Amino acid sequence: MERVRGAGAVLAVLVVLGAPPAAGEELSGVFQWMGKQECHFINGTEQVRFLERHFYNREQLLHFDSDVGVYVGDTPFGEIQARDYNSHREYLKYKRGQVDTYCRYNYKLGTPFSVERRVPPSVSISLVLSSSQPGPGRLLCSGMDFYPAPVQVRWFQDGQELPEHVVATDVVPNGDWTYQVLVLLEIPPRRGVTYSCQVEHVSLEHPLSRHWEMPPDTVRSKILVGVGGFVLGLVFLALGLGFYLWEKSS
C-alpha cells in the first residue's frame, strides 16, 4: 500500500498597531496566522483526502476534512469561524471539490519526480577503527544517495547471512531528495573470510552486493618471503659447492 502526502502552507504575520508609535517605541505585538493544506493519497489516487488547517500563534483553531465535508472548530473562537465558513454553500462546494481540483490534479503533475522517481544507491564497505573496541576494527556498509527511502541492507559471512550483530542508522535524508543509511557489522572481521553487504532497493532489478576480505599481513608476508629467499639461497649454494667439488676431483 502506498501512502503519499502533499502539503502547502500560507503564512501571514499580522502586526497589531494602536496609535502610531513614537520614535524609539516598540510595536505593541506580533501575531501569527497560518493556513496549511494537505493531500493524503492511498494506493495512488484510489483514496484521496483533502485536509485544511488554520493556526493562530501555533494553536489550531479549526480545520476542514474532505471526509467530513464541513469545517470543524477546534477552539471556541474556531467554532465561530467554522460556523461562518459552513454558512456559505458555494464555498463549501468549492472546498469539497479540492479533492479533485487540488489533490488529484497535483498528484498527476508531481508523479514523475516523486512517486515514480527512482535513484539507485551507491554501496561501499569500509573498515572502521575504534579505540573503544579491540581487534582490527569493524566493517561499515554505506548506502548513499538513493530514492525513495525504503531500503534493506544485509550482511553475509562466506555466503551465510548474519542477522544478528548488526547495527543500522535510521534512513537519513540528504536534503536533495535522496537518502543514506549506514549499517555496522559489530563482530570483528577474520582473515580468510569473505564478507558481503547486500542492498535491496526498488530502483534495482537485482540486489546489489559488495564484498570485502581482510588484506594479507604485510609484515608476516615479508618474513615468509625472506625465509623463502634464504632457503633458496642455501639450495643454490649447496648445488654450486657440490659442482665445484666434483670439478676439482675429476
NUGU-250329 format. One record per residue: residue number from 1; x, z, y of N, C-alpha, C in turn. Coordinates in pm, whole numbers. Each point is the difference from the previous one (the first is absolute). Example, Ala and Ser with C-alpha at 12.3 -4.5 7.8 and 13.67 -1.06 7.14 Angstrom:
residues 2
+-----+--------+--------+--------+--------+--------+--------+--------+--------+--------+
|   n |   n.xx |   n.zz |   n.yy |  ca.xx |  ca.zz |  ca.yy |   c.xx |   c.zz |   c.yy |
+-----+--------+--------+--------+--------+--------+--------+--------+--------+--------+
|   1 |   1319 |    780 |   -569 |    -89 |      0 |    119 |     90 |      0 |    120 |
|   2 |    -35 |    -72 |    105 |     82 |      6 |    119 |    -77 |     73 |    109 |
+-----+--------+--------+--------+--------+--------+--------+--------+--------+--------+
end
This chain:
residues 250
+-----+--------+--------+--------+--------+--------+--------+--------+--------+--------+
|   n |   n.xx |   n.zz |   n.yy |  ca.xx |  ca.zz |  ca.yy |   c.xx |   c.zz |   c.yy |
+-----+--------+--------+--------+--------+--------+--------+--------+--------+--------+
|   1 |     85 |      0 |   -120 |    -85 |      0 |    120 |     88 |      0 |    124 |
|   2 |    -32 |    -84 |     92 |     79 |    -14 |    122 |    -77 |     64 |    116 |
|   3 |     73 |     78 |     78 |    -62 |     62 |    118 |     91 |    -22 |    119 |
|   4 |    -54 |    -64 |    102 |     75 |    -29 |    121 |    -77 |     51 |    119 |
|   5 |     74 |     56 |     95 |    -67 |     49 |    120 |     66 |    -59 |    123 |
|   6 |    -82 |    -52 |     90 |     51 |    -48 |    127 |    -55 |     88 |    111 |
|   7 |     74 |     14 |    107 |    -46 |     89 |    107 |     41 |    -58 |    134 |
|   8 |    -88 |     21 |     98 |     34 |    -36 |    137 |    -40 |    116 |     89 |
|   9 |     74 |     24 |    105 |    -28 |    116 |     85 |      8 |    -41 |    146 |
|  10 |    -87 |     61 |     80 |      1 |    -20 |    145 |     20 |    137 |     62 |
|  11 |     97 |     10 |     88 |     35 |    129 |     58 |    -18 |     -7 |    151 |
|  12 |    -69 |    100 |     53 |    -18 |      7 |    145 |     38 |    139 |     47 |
|  13 |     72 |      8 |    108 |     37 |    128 |     59 |    -71 |     11 |    134 |
|  14 |    -81 |    104 |     13 |    -79 |     19 |    122 |     60 |    114 |     81 |
|  15 |     22 |    -25 |    127 |     50 |    103 |     89 |   -116 |     49 |     86 |
|  16 |    -30 |    127 |    -11 |   -111 |     58 |     74 |     50 |     39 |    138 |
|  17 |    -61 |    -61 |    100 |     43 |     23 |    137 |   -108 |     73 |     79 |
|  18 |     39 |    102 |     68 |    -90 |     65 |     95 |     25 |    -65 |    135 |
|  19 |     25 |     83 |     99 |     39 |    -55 |    130 |    138 |    -61 |    -14 |
|  20 |     32 |    -98 |     83 |    134 |    -59 |     -8 |    106 |    107 |     12 |
|  21 |     98 |      2 |    -92 |     99 |    107 |      2 |     90 |     -8 |    121 |
|  22 |     36 |    117 |     51 |     94 |      3 |    111 |    138 |    -34 |    -52 |
|  23 |     90 |    -28 |     92 |    136 |    -36 |    -39 |     62 |    113 |    -80 |
|  24 |     56 |    -35 |   -118 |     65 |    101 |    -83 |    -92 |     68 |    -99 |
|  25 |   -135 |    -17 |     15 |    -93 |     63 |    -93 |    -13 |    -83 |   -127 |
|  26 |    -21 |     69 |   -113 |    -21 |    -68 |   -126 |   -148 |    -31 |    -19 |
|  27 |    -31 |   -102 |    -81 |   -138 |    -32 |    -30 |    -62 |    112 |    -82 |
|  28 |   -134 |      8 |      7 |    -69 |    114 |    -60 |      2 |     -1 |   -152 |
|  29 |     13 |   -118 |    -64 |      2 |      0 |   -146 |      4 |   -141 |    -56 |
|  30 |     47 |    -15 |   -124 |      4 |   -128 |    -70 |    -74 |     15 |   -131 |
|  31 |    -97 |    -89 |    -25 |    -81 |      7 |   -121 |     10 |   -132 |    -74 |
|  32 |     -8 |      7 |   -130 |     21 |   -117 |    -83 |   -124 |    -33 |    -82 |
|  33 |    -39 |   -127 |      5 |   -107 |    -50 |    -86 |     55 |   -115 |    -84 |
|  34 |    -35 |     -2 |   -128 |     51 |   -105 |    -88 |   -110 |    -46 |    -95 |
|  35 |    -10 |   -132 |    -16 |    -89 |    -57 |    -98 |     80 |    -69 |   -109 |
|  36 |    -37 |     21 |   -124 |     75 |    -56 |   -114 |    -96 |    -71 |    -94 |
|  37 |     36 |   -123 |    -38 |    -81 |    -79 |    -92 |     79 |    -26 |   -128 |
|  38 |    -65 |     20 |   -114 |     65 |    -16 |   -130 |    -84 |    -90 |    -90 |
|  39 |     71 |    -78 |    -83 |    -64 |    -81 |   -103 |     53 |     44 |   -136 |
|  40 |    -86 |     37 |    -91 |     38 |     41 |   -134 |    -46 |   -107 |    -99 |
|  41 |     95 |    -52 |    -79 |    -29 |   -107 |    -95 |     24 |     48 |   -142 |
|  42 |    -91 |    -32 |    -90 |     14 |     29 |   -143 |    -20 |   -131 |    -76 |
|  43 |    102 |    -34 |    -83 |     -4 |   -127 |    -74 |    -20 |   -118 |     95 |
|  44 |     95 |    -13 |     93 |    -12 |   -106 |     98 |   -113 |     29 |     97 |
|  45 |    -94 |    -92 |     12 |   -115 |     22 |     88 |   -129 |     26 |    -79 |
|  46 |     19 |     43 |   -126 |   -119 |     30 |    -81 |    -79 |    117 |     59 |
|  47 |     72 |    104 |     40 |    -63 |    113 |     67 |     77 |     25 |    129 |
|  48 |    -69 |     -5 |    112 |     62 |     17 |    131 |    -74 |    108 |     77 |
|  49 |     76 |     85 |     64 |    -58 |    108 |     80 |     64 |     -2 |    138 |
|  50 |    -84 |      0 |    104 |     48 |      5 |    138 |    -21 |    141 |     54 |
|  51 |    105 |     56 |     59 |     -6 |    137 |     52 |     55 |      1 |    141 |
|  52 |    -80 |     56 |     94 |     44 |     14 |    140 |     -8 |    147 |     37 |
|  53 |    110 |     51 |     58 |      5 |    143 |     35 |     41 |     16 |    146 |
|  54 |    -63 |     97 |     67 |     29 |     30 |    140 |     60 |    140 |     10 |
|  55 |    112 |     11 |     76 |     70 |    128 |     16 |     10 |     36 |    148 |
|  56 |     -1 |    128 |     23 |     23 |     51 |    135 |     95 |    118 |    -12 |
|  57 |    120 |    -17 |     61 |    105 |    103 |    -12 |     24 |     39 |   -146 |
|  58 |     15 |   -104 |    -85 |     34 |     12 |   -143 |   -113 |     58 |    -86 |
|  59 |   -116 |     20 |     58 |   -115 |     50 |    -76 |    -99 |   -115 |    -20 |
|  60 |    -45 |    -20 |   -123 |    -94 |   -108 |    -28 |   -139 |     40 |     49 |
|  61 |    -55 |    -82 |     90 |   -130 |     30 |     58 |   -113 |    -60 |    -84 |
|  62 |     14 |   -125 |    -41 |   -105 |    -68 |    -74 |     63 |   -115 |    -76 |
|  63 |    -75 |    -58 |    -93 |     51 |   -113 |    -78 |   -115 |    -89 |    -44 |
|  64 |     33 |   -124 |    -29 |    -94 |    -95 |    -58 |     54 |    -44 |   -135 |
|  65 |    -83 |      8 |   -103 |     36 |    -39 |   -136 |    -98 |   -107 |    -44 |
|  66 |     52 |   -119 |    -37 |    -89 |   -109 |    -38 |    -81 |     34 |   -125 |
|  67 |     52 |     90 |    -84 |    -77 |     42 |   -117 |   -122 |     82 |     39 |
|  68 |      5 |     62 |    118 |   -113 |     79 |     52 |    -86 |    -85 |     93 |
|  69 |     65 |    -78 |     86 |    -72 |    -93 |     87 |    -35 |     51 |    137 |
|  70 |     33 |    126 |     30 |    -28 |     57 |    132 |    117 |     87 |     42 |
|  71 |      4 |     35 |    130 |    101 |     94 |     50 |    -38 |    141 |    -39 |
|  72 |    101 |     80 |    -32 |    -21 |    141 |    -36 |     90 |     84 |     88 |
|  73 |    -57 |    103 |     64 |     78 |     88 |     85 |     75 |    105 |    -81 |
|  74 |    123 |     26 |     39 |     83 |    101 |    -67 |     16 |    126 |     84 |
|  75 |    -44 |     -5 |    125 |     -1 |    117 |     89 |   -131 |     -2 |     76 |
|  76 |    -38 |    108 |     65 |   -125 |      0 |     78 |     -2 |   -112 |    105 |
|  77 |    111 |    -19 |     71 |      3 |   -107 |     98 |     -4 |   -137 |    -70 |
|  78 |     67 |    -10 |   -116 |     -3 |   -124 |    -76 |   -139 |    -35 |    -50 |
|  79 |    -80 |    101 |    -31 |   -138 |    -26 |    -44 |    -82 |    -63 |    113 |
|  80 |     25 |     44 |    124 |    -70 |    -60 |    114 |     38 |   -148 |     13 |
|  81 |    129 |    -29 |    -11 |     46 |   -138 |      8 |    -55 |    -84 |   -116 |
|  82 |     -4 |     59 |   -120 |    -49 |    -73 |   -116 |   -147 |    -39 |     19 |
|  83 |    -81 |     90 |     52 |   -141 |    -32 |     25 |    -13 |   -114 |     99 |
|  84 |     88 |      0 |    101 |     -6 |   -108 |     99 |     37 |   -135 |    -63 |
|  85 |    107 |     -3 |    -80 |     39 |   -124 |    -68 |   -111 |    -49 |    -93 |
|  86 |    -58 |     94 |    -75 |   -102 |    -37 |   -100 |   -130 |    -48 |     64 |
|  87 |    -19 |     28 |    127 |   -123 |    -43 |     68 |      4 |   -149 |     37 |
|  88 |    116 |    -62 |    -12 |     14 |   -142 |     34 |      5 |    -81 |   -130 |
|  89 |   -112 |    -60 |    -35 |    -13 |    -68 |   -129 |     93 |   -120 |    -11 |
|  90 |     11 |    -77 |    108 |     86 |   -118 |     -4 |    147 |     39 |    -18 |
|  91 |     39 |    110 |     62 |    138 |     46 |    -13 |     27 |     47 |   -143 |
|  92 |    -97 |     70 |    -59 |     15 |     44 |   -138 |      9 |   -119 |    -95 |
|  93 |    -79 |   -102 |     27 |      5 |   -121 |    -83 |    137 |    -64 |      8 |
|  94 |     58 |     -2 |    120 |    134 |    -55 |     20 |    104 |     81 |    -79 |
|  95 |    -10 |    133 |      4 |     96 |     85 |    -70 |    -11 |    -18 |   -152 |
|  96 |   -122 |    -10 |    -50 |    -18 |    -21 |   -143 |     58 |   -133 |    -45 |
|  97 |     -5 |    -97 |     89 |     52 |   -133 |    -34 |    151 |     -9 |      3 |
|  98 |     69 |    104 |     49 |    145 |     -5 |      7 |     66 |      8 |   -138 |
|  99 |    -74 |     37 |   -101 |     51 |     -9 |   -136 |     43 |   -144 |    -29 |
| 100 |    -80 |    -96 |     50 |     33 |   -142 |    -22 |     81 |    -58 |    116 |
| 101 |    -45 |     22 |    124 |     64 |    -66 |    114 |    137 |     57 |     33 |
| 102 |     26 |    126 |    -36 |    128 |     63 |     32 |     85 |     17 |   -126 |
| 103 |    -56 |     66 |   -102 |     79 |     33 |   -118 |     26 |   -120 |    -90 |
| 104 |   -105 |    -64 |    -49 |     21 |   -114 |    -90 |     72 |   -115 |     71 |
| 105 |    -29 |    -20 |    125 |     65 |   -107 |     76 |    151 |     25 |     10 |
| 106 |     40 |    120 |     36 |    142 |     31 |     15 |     70 |     11 |   -135 |
| 107 |    -76 |     32 |   -105 |     60 |      2 |   -134 |     51 |   -139 |    -36 |
| 108 |    -78 |   -103 |     30 |     42 |   -137 |    -31 |    123 |    -39 |     81 |
| 109 |      5 |     45 |    126 |    115 |    -34 |     84 |    126 |     73 |    -45 |
| 110 |    -14 |    125 |    -44 |    117 |     81 |    -34 |     44 |     -9 |   -143 |
| 111 |    -83 |    -59 |    -89 |     33 |     -5 |   -142 |    135 |    -64 |    -30 |
| 112 |     36 |   -115 |     61 |    127 |    -64 |    -37 |    123 |     87 |     21 |
| 113 |      3 |     83 |    106 |    120 |     80 |     26 |    -18 |    148 |    -33 |
| 114 |   -113 |     36 |    -62 |    -20 |    140 |    -38 |    -32 |     11 |   -149 |
| 115 |   -119 |    -40 |    -40 |    -42 |     14 |   -139 |     80 |    -91 |    -92 |
| 116 |     24 |   -126 |     42 |     68 |    -96 |    -86 |    151 |     -1 |     20 |
| 117 |     51 |     77 |     92 |    144 |     -1 |     28 |     77 |     62 |   -116 |
| 118 |    110 |    -66 |    -40 |     83 |     47 |   -110 |    148 |    -14 |     40 |
| 119 |     73 |    110 |     -4 |    144 |     -2 |     26 |     69 |     73 |   -115 |
| 120 |     84 |    -70 |    -79 |     65 |     64 |   -115 |    106 |     99 |     44 |
| 121 |     25 |    103 |    -79 |    102 |    100 |     36 |    140 |    -48 |    -34 |
| 122 |     97 |     48 |     75 |    141 |    -14 |    -37 |     39 |    132 |    -68 |
| 123 |     66 |    -11 |   -116 |     28 |    117 |    -84 |    150 |     13 |    -21 |
| 124 |     52 |    120 |     13 |    142 |     26 |    -22 |     19 |    139 |    -59 |
| 125 |    112 |     19 |    -70 |     36 |    130 |    -58 |    132 |     44 |     61 |
| 126 |      7 |    125 |     40 |    124 |     54 |     56 |     27 |    137 |    -60 |
| 127 |    127 |     36 |     -5 |     43 |    131 |    -48 |     14 |     93 |    119 |
| 128 |    -78 |    109 |     -2 |     -2 |     94 |    111 |     76 |    125 |    -40 |
| 129 |    103 |     32 |     75 |     79 |    121 |    -27 |    -62 |    119 |     72 |
| 130 |      9 |    117 |    -64 |    -58 |    121 |     58 |     93 |    117 |    -25 |
| 131 |     24 |     78 |    106 |     85 |    118 |    -14 |    -71 |    114 |    -72 |
| 132 |   -135 |     -5 |     -2 |    -76 |    108 |    -64 |    -25 |    -25 |   -148 |
| 133 |     27 |   -124 |    -48 |    -23 |    -33 |   -139 |    131 |    -40 |    -66 |
| 134 |     33 |     61 |   -116 |    125 |    -35 |    -67 |     -9 |   -138 |    -64 |
| 135 |    118 |    -52 |    -36 |      2 |   -127 |    -70 |     27 |   -116 |     94 |
| 136 |    -15 |   -123 |    -52 |     36 |   -119 |     77 |   -101 |    -38 |    107 |
| 137 |   -113 |     67 |      8 |   -103 |    -34 |     98 |   -131 |    -34 |    -69 |
| 138 |    -91 |    -57 |     77 |   -132 |    -37 |    -52 |    -31 |   -143 |     42 |
| 139 |    -80 |    -68 |    -81 |    -36 |   -138 |     28 |   -126 |     -6 |     85 |
| 140 |      3 |    -83 |    103 |   -112 |    -17 |     91 |    -45 |   -146 |     -2 |
| 141 |   -129 |    -20 |    -27 |    -58 |   -134 |      3 |    -76 |    -16 |    132 |
| 142 |     32 |   -105 |     73 |    -61 |    -25 |    131 |    -87 |   -124 |     -7 |
| 143 |   -127 |     14 |     31 |    -91 |   -113 |     15 |    -32 |    -17 |    147 |
| 144 |     39 |   -112 |     58 |     -5 |    -16 |    144 |    -85 |   -121 |     42 |
| 145 |    -66 |     15 |    115 |    -62 |   -111 |     74 |   -103 |    -76 |    -82 |
| 146 |    -98 |     72 |    -57 |   -105 |    -66 |    -77 |   -137 |     27 |     63 |
| 147 |    -96 |    -85 |    -36 |   -139 |     14 |     47 |    -91 |    -65 |   -103 |
| 148 |   -114 |     60 |    -34 |    -58 |    125 |     50 |     70 |    124 |    -59 |
| 149 |    -55 |    117 |     31 |     69 |    125 |    -31 |      5 |     37 |   -148 |
| 150 |   -105 |    -21 |    -81 |      4 |     46 |   -139 |    118 |    -61 |    -76 |
| 151 |     78 |     86 |    -68 |    118 |    -44 |    -74 |     26 |    100 |   -113 |
| 152 |     61 |    -46 |   -107 |     38 |     87 |   -111 |    148 |    -21 |    -31 |
| 153 |     75 |    110 |     -4 |    144 |     -5 |    -28 |     27 |     87 |   -122 |
| 154 |     71 |    -56 |   -100 |     30 |     74 |   -122 |    148 |    -13 |    -34 |
| 155 |     54 |    109 |    -59 |    139 |      3 |    -43 |      8 |    -15 |   -152 |
| 156 |    105 |    -73 |    -47 |     25 |    -18 |   -143 |    145 |     31 |    -30 |
| 157 |     23 |     53 |   -122 |    135 |     27 |    -49 |     17 |    -71 |   -134 |
| 158 |     86 |   -102 |     -2 |     18 |    -83 |   -119 |   -134 |    -52 |    -54 |
| 159 |    -87 |    -41 |     93 |   -128 |    -57 |    -38 |   -111 |     99 |    -24 |
| 160 |     30 |    130 |      0 |   -101 |    104 |    -21 |    -39 |     61 |    134 |
| 161 |   -132 |      3 |     25 |    -47 |     53 |    128 |     29 |    148 |     13 |
| 162 |     32 |     42 |    121 |     24 |    140 |     33 |   -112 |     48 |     92 |
| 163 |   -113 |     41 |    -56 |   -112 |     41 |     85 |     26 |    131 |     72 |
| 164 |     89 |     82 |    -57 |     32 |    128 |     63 |    133 |    -13 |     75 |
| 165 |     38 |    106 |     68 |    125 |      3 |     77 |      3 |   -108 |    108 |
| 166 |   -116 |    -33 |     55 |    -10 |   -101 |    104 |    -71 |     60 |    120 |
| 167 |     59 |    -17 |    118 |    -59 |     50 |    125 |    -13 |   -117 |     96 |
| 168 |   -120 |    -19 |     55 |    -25 |   -113 |     90 |    -50 |     50 |    134 |
| 169 |     39 |    -72 |    104 |    -56 |     27 |    133 |   -139 |    -61 |      9 |
| 170 |    -74 |     34 |    104 |   -123 |    -71 |     28 |     34 |   -144 |     42 |
| 171 |    -97 |    -87 |    -14 |     17 |   -137 |     51 |     -6 |      8 |    153 |
| 172 |    109 |    -37 |     65 |     15 |     22 |    144 |    -15 |   -133 |     75 |
| 173 |    -86 |     -6 |    103 |    -11 |   -123 |     80 |    123 |    -18 |     89 |
| 174 |     45 |   -125 |     13 |    114 |    -31 |     85 |    -41 |    -25 |    144 |
| 175 |   -130 |    -17 |     24 |    -47 |    -29 |    135 |    -11 |   -148 |     29 |
| 176 |     30 |    -86 |    -97 |     -9 |   -145 |     20 |    -86 |    -65 |   -109 |
| 177 |    -98 |     75 |    -51 |    -89 |    -46 |   -108 |     76 |    -17 |   -131 |
| 178 |    106 |     77 |    -20 |     66 |      9 |   -129 |     22 |    147 |    -33 |
| 179 |     35 |     27 |   -127 |     15 |    137 |    -47 |    131 |     14 |    -77 |
| 180 |     38 |    126 |    -27 |    116 |     28 |    -82 |    -26 |    124 |    -84 |
| 181 |     74 |     11 |   -113 |    -11 |    116 |    -86 |    135 |     24 |    -65 |
| 182 |     37 |    126 |    -21 |    125 |     39 |    -64 |    -33 |     84 |   -123 |
| 183 |     63 |    -31 |   -112 |    -26 |     71 |   -125 |    134 |     45 |    -59 |
| 184 |     18 |    131 |    -13 |    126 |     59 |    -45 |     -9 |     40 |   -147 |
| 185 |    103 |    -36 |    -77 |     12 |     45 |   -138 |     83 |    128 |      0 |
| 186 |    -61 |    111 |    -41 |     63 |    131 |     15 |    114 |     25 |    -98 |
| 187 |     -1 |    -64 |   -116 |    106 |     24 |    -99 |    123 |    -82 |     37 |
| 188 |    122 |     56 |    -18 |    121 |    -75 |     36 |     23 |   -115 |    -97 |
| 189 |     49 |   -113 |     48 |     24 |   -115 |    -87 |    118 |     26 |    -94 |
| 190 |     -6 |    -61 |   -119 |    106 |     15 |    -99 |     69 |   -134 |    -23 |
| 191 |    127 |      7 |    -32 |     77 |   -120 |    -25 |    -47 |    -67 |   -130 |
| 192 |     -6 |   -133 |      3 |    -43 |    -74 |   -117 |   -150 |    -15 |    -12 |
| 193 |    -75 |     49 |     97 |   -146 |     -8 |     -2 |    -46 |    -93 |    113 |
| 194 |    -98 |    -84 |    -30 |    -56 |    -90 |    100 |   -128 |     58 |     57 |
| 195 |     -6 |     11 |    131 |   -118 |     52 |     69 |    -69 |   -116 |     72 |
| 196 |   -133 |      2 |     -3 |    -78 |   -107 |     62 |   -110 |     59 |     87 |
| 197 |    -17 |    -60 |    117 |   -111 |     34 |     89 |    -96 |   -118 |      0 |
| 198 |   -125 |     25 |    -36 |   -101 |   -107 |     -9 |   -110 |     24 |    103 |
| 199 |    -29 |   -104 |     78 |   -100 |      9 |    107 |   -113 |    -98 |    -30 |
| 200 |   -122 |     51 |      9 |   -119 |    -83 |    -18 |    -78 |     -1 |    132 |
| 201 |    -35 |   -122 |     44 |    -69 |    -16 |    129 |    -87 |   -123 |     -8 |
| 202 |   -109 |      0 |     76 |    -96 |   -110 |     -5 |     62 |   -132 |     43 |
| 203 |    109 |      4 |     76 |     65 |   -123 |     46 |     87 |    -64 |   -108 |
| 204 |     24 |     70 |   -111 |     90 |    -48 |   -105 |    -79 |    -49 |   -120 |
| 205 |     37 |   -116 |    -53 |    -64 |    -49 |   -122 |     41 |     84 |   -120 |
| 206 |    127 |     46 |      0 |     52 |     83 |   -107 |     72 |    120 |     62 |
| 207 |     10 |    112 |    -73 |     73 |    115 |     52 |    144 |    -38 |     35 |
| 208 |     50 |     56 |    108 |    135 |    -26 |     46 |     91 |    114 |    -43 |
| 209 |    111 |    -32 |    -70 |     89 |    102 |    -53 |    141 |    -16 |     57 |
| 210 |     64 |    114 |     23 |    141 |      4 |     37 |     71 |     93 |    -99 |
| 211 |    123 |    -37 |    -39 |     74 |     75 |   -102 |    126 |     60 |     60 |
| 212 |     43 |    111 |    -59 |    119 |     70 |     50 |     73 |     64 |   -117 |
| 213 |    133 |    -10 |      0 |     84 |     66 |   -100 |    113 |     73 |     71 |
| 214 |     46 |    109 |    -61 |    111 |     75 |     56 |    126 |    -86 |     -3 |
| 215 |     66 |    -18 |    114 |    123 |    -80 |      0 |    110 |     68 |    -81 |
| 216 |     97 |    -75 |    -51 |    106 |     59 |    -82 |     85 |     97 |     81 |
| 217 |     54 |     98 |    -70 |     88 |     99 |     63 |    134 |    -68 |     28 |
| 218 |     31 |    -24 |    126 |    120 |    -76 |     35 |    128 |     75 |    -38 |
| 219 |      1 |    131 |     16 |    120 |     77 |    -34 |     26 |     -7 |   -150 |
| 220 |   -105 |     21 |    -78 |     13 |     -6 |   -144 |     41 |   -140 |    -45 |
| 221 |    -56 |   -103 |     65 |     34 |   -138 |    -36 |    147 |    -28 |     28 |
| 222 |     51 |     50 |    114 |    141 |    -21 |     32 |     90 |     68 |   -102 |
| 223 |    -38 |    118 |    -45 |     80 |     72 |   -100 |      3 |    -79 |   -131 |
| 224 |   -118 |    -50 |    -40 |     -6 |    -78 |   -124 |     83 |   -128 |     10 |
| 225 |     -6 |    -67 |    116 |     80 |   -121 |     19 |    148 |     33 |     -4 |
| 226 |     37 |    112 |     61 |    141 |     40 |     -1 |     49 |     31 |   -139 |
| 227 |    -79 |     74 |    -76 |     37 |     33 |   -139 |     11 |   -126 |    -83 |
| 228 |    -98 |    -91 |     18 |      4 |   -126 |    -75 |    124 |    -80 |     32 |
| 229 |     36 |     -6 |    129 |    120 |    -74 |     39 |    126 |     63 |    -56 |
| 230 |      4 |    134 |     -4 |    117 |     69 |    -55 |     16 |    -29 |   -148 |
| 231 |   -111 |      6 |    -73 |      5 |    -28 |   -144 |     42 |   -144 |    -25 |
| 232 |    -56 |    -93 |     78 |     35 |   -141 |    -15 |    148 |    -22 |     30 |
| 233 |     54 |     71 |     99 |    142 |    -11 |     32 |     87 |     48 |   -114 |
| 234 |    -42 |    110 |    -66 |     75 |     51 |   -115 |      1 |   -101 |   -114 |
| 235 |   -114 |    -69 |    -20 |     -7 |    -99 |   -107 |     99 |   -113 |     26 |
| 236 |      0 |    -52 |    124 |     91 |   -109 |     33 |    147 |     46 |     -7 |
| 237 |     25 |    125 |     39 |    135 |     54 |     -8 |     46 |      9 |   -144 |
| 238 |    -87 |     45 |    -87 |     36 |     10 |   -142 |     25 |   -138 |    -59 |
| 239 |    -86 |    -99 |     36 |     20 |   -135 |    -51 |    132 |    -59 |     51 |
| 240 |     29 |     22 |    127 |    126 |    -52 |     57 |    121 |     64 |    -63 |
| 241 |     -5 |    131 |    -20 |    111 |     70 |    -61 |     20 |    -45 |   -143 |
| 242 |   -111 |    -19 |    -72 |     10 |    -45 |   -139 |     60 |   -139 |     -7 |
| 243 |    -41 |    -90 |     92 |     53 |   -136 |      1 |    148 |      1 |     34 |
| 244 |     44 |     87 |     91 |    141 |     10 |     39 |     85 |     48 |   -116 |
| 245 |    -47 |    104 |    -71 |     75 |     51 |   -115 |      8 |   -103 |   -110 |
| 246 |   -108 |    -79 |    -18 |      1 |   -101 |   -107 |    100 |   -110 |     34 |
| 247 |      4 |    -44 |    129 |     96 |   -102 |     43 |    143 |     49 |    -18 |
| 248 |     24 |    126 |     32 |    135 |     55 |     -6 |     50 |     11 |   -143 |
| 249 |    -90 |     34 |    -91 |     42 |     17 |   -139 |     20 |   -132 |    -72 |
| 250 |    -60 |   -111 |     50 |      6 |   -129 |    -70 |    122 |    -80 |     39 |
+-----+--------+--------+--------+--------+--------+--------+--------+--------+--------+
end
